[in-house]
Amino acid sequence: MALLEVKNLRTSFFTDAGEVKAVNGISFQLDYGKVLGIVGESGSGKSVTAYSIMQILAGTGKIIGGSIKFAGKELVGISEKEMKKIRGNKISIIFQDPMTSLNPTYTIGHQLMEAILLHTDRDKKEAYDRAVEMLKLVNVNEPEKRMKQYPHEFSGGMRQRVMIAMALACEPDILIADEPTTALDVTIQAQIIELMGSLQKQLGMAIIMITHDLGVIAQMCDEVIVMYAGSICEQGTADEIFYNPCHEYTKGLMRSIPTADTAGQRLHPISGTPIDLLNMPKGCPFAPRCDAAMKICTQCAATPFDINENHRATCWMNIKKGVENGTIELKEEEEQADE
């Protein structure tokens, strides 16, 4: 049994302009001790997926369909009281900006102890000792002194370490990291990624790494999900995604990465802008920006296609290749759409 199993999850935000389908029927699972990467541009639905799992959506947001099972327990529809026993205790999250996540009016020690006291049966002394232990674990120097300091007295990298310590204080089974290195410089980013990798191996927890940085995904993740316009366009092992991308959007992301071989050359960004979720196209949502788009791409949404047992992509180009080599036959309505 998978530790986390998401099936056909649909989350929408209901605004004055209409319904925004931020997550539109995604399915995946996370096994014990594994690292799952979710990658995509801003607005692709990565963070909303995490907030749906944690059930911390904004007031206008609502899960309107699907299933989220943690260790076999259905989370969609359970009471807030039941969810509080899981949130922060069994599933923890690290947010993008630690400065806005930490309360500037309370000391670091107070905030760490508050999380421990809320989710465990430790008393104040035990919570203090646990907080100091967690600061040591994430390599914060002079932890007893740091316990008395306020967030503004820490650098960005140190604040992020505090957020990691807070998220791990209750020994969660799943840690969701929502772009944890976005606001940090490159050197500190590398330190945080290395820290999370070592903690994952040391504690044996599962991680969902949400980022737009493919370098982070390549370094940490066992499996990868590529999202666009609220849907999964490709998913598979990290090796499959990086060495055999089979969706035009994934290929575009790969082409936009600077490498040693492309030094001094112009990068090839994906043209156009992300899709308007209030006005979704009839066919593939990426078709308006895709250089390889065919007529069928604008008329019909592609169905997920199994490249192999470890790799799946939702792109008409894979079906086209199958038709050309005789391994796939198009249905009549698909043939008409492609004419």
C-alpha positions in Angstrom: 0.0 0.0 0.0 1.3 3.5 -0.9 1.9 6.0 1.8 -0.1 8.7 -0.1 -2.5 8.0 -2.9 -4.2 10.8 -4.9 -6.9 9.8 -7.4 -8.6 12.2 -9.8 -8.1 15.2 -7.5 -10.0 18.3 -8.6 -9.6 21.6 -6.8 -11.3 24.9 -7.9 -11.4 28.5 -6.8 -14.7 30.2 -7.1 -14.2 33.9 -8.0 -16.4 36.7 -9.3 -15.0 36.0 -12.8 -15.9 32.3 -12.7 -14.5 28.9 -11.6 -10.7 28.5 -11.8 -9.9 24.8 -12.1 -6.5 25.0 -10.5 -6.1 21.2 -10.2 -8.0 19.3 -12.8 -8.1 15.5 -12.3 -4.6 14.5 -11.2 -3.6 11.1 -9.9 -0.3 9.9 -8.3 1.1 8.0 -5.4 4.0 8.4 -3.0 5.7 5.3 -1.5 7.4 5.2 1.9 10.9 6.7 1.9 10.7 8.1 -1.6 11.1 11.6 -3.0 8.5 12.8 -5.5 9.2 16.0 -7.5 6.4 18.2 -8.9 7.7 20.6 -11.5 6.1 23.2 -13.7 5.7 26.9 -14.4 4.0 29.3 -12.0 0.3 28.7 -12.1 0.5 25.1 -13.1 -1.2 23.8 -9.9 1.9 22.6 -8.0 1.2 24.5 -4.7 -2.5 24.0 -4.9 -1.9 20.3 -5.0 0.1 20.6 -1.8 -2.5 22.8 -0.1 -5.2 20.4 -1.1 -3.3 17.5 0.6 -2.9 19.6 3.7 -6.4 21.1 3.3 -5.2 24.6 3.9 -6.9 26.2 0.8 -7.9 29.8 0.8 -11.5 30.7 1.5 -12.6 30.6 -2.2 -10.8 27.2 -2.8 -12.6 23.9 -2.5 -11.8 20.2 -3.3 -14.7 19.4 -5.6 -13.8 15.8 -6.5 -11.4 12.9 -6.2 -9.6 11.1 -3.3 -6.6 11.7 -1.1 -5.6 8.7 1.0 -2.9 8.8 3.6 -1.8 5.4 4.9 -5.2 4.1 3.6 -7.2 6.8 5.4 -9.4 9.1 3.2 -8.6 12.7 3.9 -11.2 14.3 1.6 -14.3 15.1 3.7 -12.9 14.5 7.1 -13.5 17.0 9.9 -11.1 19.8 10.7 -10.5 18.2 14.1 -9.4 14.9 12.5 -7.3 16.8 10.0 -5.4 18.6 12.8 -4.2 15.3 14.1 -2.5 14.6 10.7 -1.5 18.2 9.6 1.9 19.0 11.1 2.1 15.7 12.9 2.0 13.1 10.1 2.3 15.4 7.1 4.3 18.7 7.4 4.9 21.5 4.9 7.7 24.0 4.4 6.5 27.2 2.6 8.3 29.3 0.0 9.1 32.4 2.1 10.2 31.6 5.7 10.0 35.3 6.7 6.3 35.4 6.1 5.8 32.0 7.7 7.4 32.9 10.9 5.8 35.3 13.4 8.1 38.3 13.8 6.7 39.1 17.3 7.7 35.7 18.9 11.1 34.2 19.4 12.3 31.2 17.3 12.2 29.0 20.4 8.7 30.0 21.3 7.5 29.1 17.8 9.3 25.8 17.7 8.1 24.8 21.1 4.5 25.8 20.2 4.5 23.3 17.3 5.9 20.5 19.5 3.4 21.2 22.3 0.5 21.3 19.9 1.2 18.0 18.1 2.9 15.9 20.8 2.3 15.0 24.5 5.7 16.5 25.6 5.8 19.0 28.5 7.5 22.4 28.2 11.0 21.2 29.3 10.8 18.2 26.9 9.6 20.6 24.1 12.5 22.9 24.8 15.0 20.1 24.6 13.4 18.8 21.4 13.5 22.3 19.8 17.2 22.6 20.6 17.8 19.1 19.3 16.0 20.0 16.0 18.1 23.2 15.6 21.3 21.1 16.0 19.9 18.6 13.4 19.5 21.3 10.8 23.0 22.7 11.6 22.0 25.9 13.3 25.0 27.1 15.4 24.6 27.9 19.1 21.0 26.6 19.3 20.4 27.6 22.9 21.3 31.2 22.0 19.2 31.1 18.8 16.1 29.9 20.8 16.0 33.4 22.3 16.3 35.3 19.0 13.6 36.7 16.7 13.2 35.9 13.0 14.7 39.2 11.8 18.0 38.3 13.5 18.4 35.3 11.2 19.6 35.3 7.6 17.3 33.9 4.9 19.1 30.5 4.8 19.0 30.2 8.6 15.3 31.0 8.7 14.7 28.3 6.1 16.6 25.9 8.4 14.3 26.9 11.3 11.3 26.1 9.1 12.7 22.7 8.2 13.4 22.1 12.0 9.8 23.1 12.8 8.4 20.8 10.0 10.5 17.8 11.2 10.0 18.3 15.0 7.1 15.9 15.1 8.8 13.3 12.9 6.3 13.4 10.0 5.9 10.6 7.5 5.6 13.0 4.7 7.4 16.4 4.3 6.0 18.7 1.6 8.6 21.3 0.5 6.9 24.1 -1.5 9.7 25.7 -3.4 11.9 25.9 -0.3 14.9 27.5 -2.0 13.2 30.1 -4.2 14.1 33.2 -2.1 17.7 32.0 -1.4 21.0 32.6 -3.2 22.6 29.8 -5.1 25.1 28.8 -2.4 22.5 28.7 0.3 20.2 26.8 -2.1 22.8 24.1 -2.5 23.2 23.8 1.3 19.4 23.5 1.9 19.0 20.9 -0.8 22.0 18.9 0.7 20.5 19.2 4.2 17.1 18.0 3.1 18.7 15.1 1.2 20.7 14.0 4.2 17.7 14.4 6.6 15.5 12.3 4.3 18.0 9.4 4.3 18.6 9.8 8.1 14.9 9.9 9.1 13.5 7.7 6.3 10.6 10.1 5.5 8.9 10.6 2.2 9.2 14.0 0.5 7.2 15.9 -2.0 9.5 18.5 -3.6 7.6 21.3 -5.4 9.7 23.5 -7.5 10.2 25.1 -10.9 14.0 24.3 -10.7 14.8 21.1 -12.7 18.2 21.0 -11.2 16.8 20.5 -7.8 14.5 17.8 -9.1 17.4 16.0 -10.8 19.4 16.1 -7.6 16.8 14.8 -5.2 13.9 13.0 -6.7 13.1 9.4 -7.4 10.0 10.1 -9.4 8.8 13.3 -11.2 5.5 14.8 -12.1 5.4 17.6 -14.7 2.3 19.8 -14.4 0.7 22.3 -16.8 -2.6 24.1 -16.5 -3.7 22.1 -13.5 -3.1 18.7 -15.1 -0.3 16.2 -15.2 1.3 16.2 -18.7 4.0 13.7 -17.9 5.1 11.5 -15.0 7.7 8.8 -14.5 11.1 8.1 -12.9 13.6 10.9 -12.8 15.8 9.1 -15.3 12.9 8.6 -17.7 11.8 12.2 -17.5 15.3 13.7 -18.0 16.7 11.3 -20.5 13.5 10.4 -22.5 11.1 13.3 -22.2 7.9 12.5 -24.1 5.7 15.6 -23.8 6.4 18.7 -25.8 6.1 20.9 -22.7 8.7 18.8 -20.8 11.0 19.0 -23.8 10.6 22.8 -23.8 11.5 22.9 -20.1 14.6 20.9 -20.8 15.7 23.1 -23.7 15.4 26.2 -21.5 18.0 24.9 -19.0 21.5 26.4 -19.5 24.3 23.8 -19.6 28.0 23.8 -20.1 27.4 22.8 -23.8 25.2 25.9 -24.4 27.6 28.4 -22.8 27.6 31.6 -24.9 24.5 30.5 -26.9 21.0 31.9 -26.7 18.5 29.9 -24.6 15.3 28.6 -26.1 12.5 29.5 -23.8 8.9 28.3 -24.3 7.1 30.8 -26.4 3.8 32.5 -25.3 2.4 32.7 -21.8 0.7 30.2 -19.5 -2.9 29.4 -20.2 -5.8 31.3 -18.7 -7.5 28.8 -16.4 -10.8 30.7 -16.8 -10.8 30.1 -20.5 -9.3 26.6 -21.1 -9.0 25.5 -24.8 -10.9 22.6 -26.2 -7.9 20.4 -26.8 -4.5 20.1 -25.3 -3.9 23.1 -23.0 -0.3 23.4 -24.2 -1.3 23.4 -27.9 -1.3 27.3 -28.2 2.4 27.4 -27.2 3.6 24.1 -28.8 5.7 24.3 -32.0 4.8 20.8 -32.9 1.0 21.1 -32.4 -1.2 19.3 -34.9 -4.9 20.0 -35.7 -6.0 17.2 -33.4 -4.1 18.9 -30.5 -6.5 21.9 -30.8 -9.6 19.7 -31.1 -9.2 16.8 -28.6 -7.5 16.5 -25.3 -5.0 13.6 -25.4 -5.4 10.6 -23.1 -2.5 9.4 -20.9 -0.2 7.1 -23.0 2.1 4.6 -21.3 5.7 4.9 -22.7 6.7 2.0 -20.5 5.8 0.7 -17.0 7.7 3.6 -15.4 6.7 6.4 -17.7 3.5 8.0 -18.9 2.8 11.2 -21.0 -0.4 12.9 -22.2 0.7 14.1 -25.6 -0.6 13.3 -29.1 3.0 13.1 -30.5 3.4 9.7 -28.8 0.2 8.4 -30.3 1.3 9.8 -33.7 4.5 7.8 -33.4 2.6 4.7 -32.5 0.3 5.1 -35.5 3.3 5.7 -37.9 5.0 2.5 -36.7 1.8 0.5 -36.7 1.5 -0.2 -33.0 -1.6 2.0 -32.5 -4.8 2.5 -34.4 -6.7 5.8 -34.2 -10.4 5.7 -33.4 -12.8 7.1 -36.1 -13.5 10.4 -34.2 -9.7 10.9 -33.7 -9.0 10.4 -37.4 -11.7 13.0 -38.3 -10.2 15.5 -35.8 -6.8 15.0 -37.4 -8.0 15.6 -41.0 
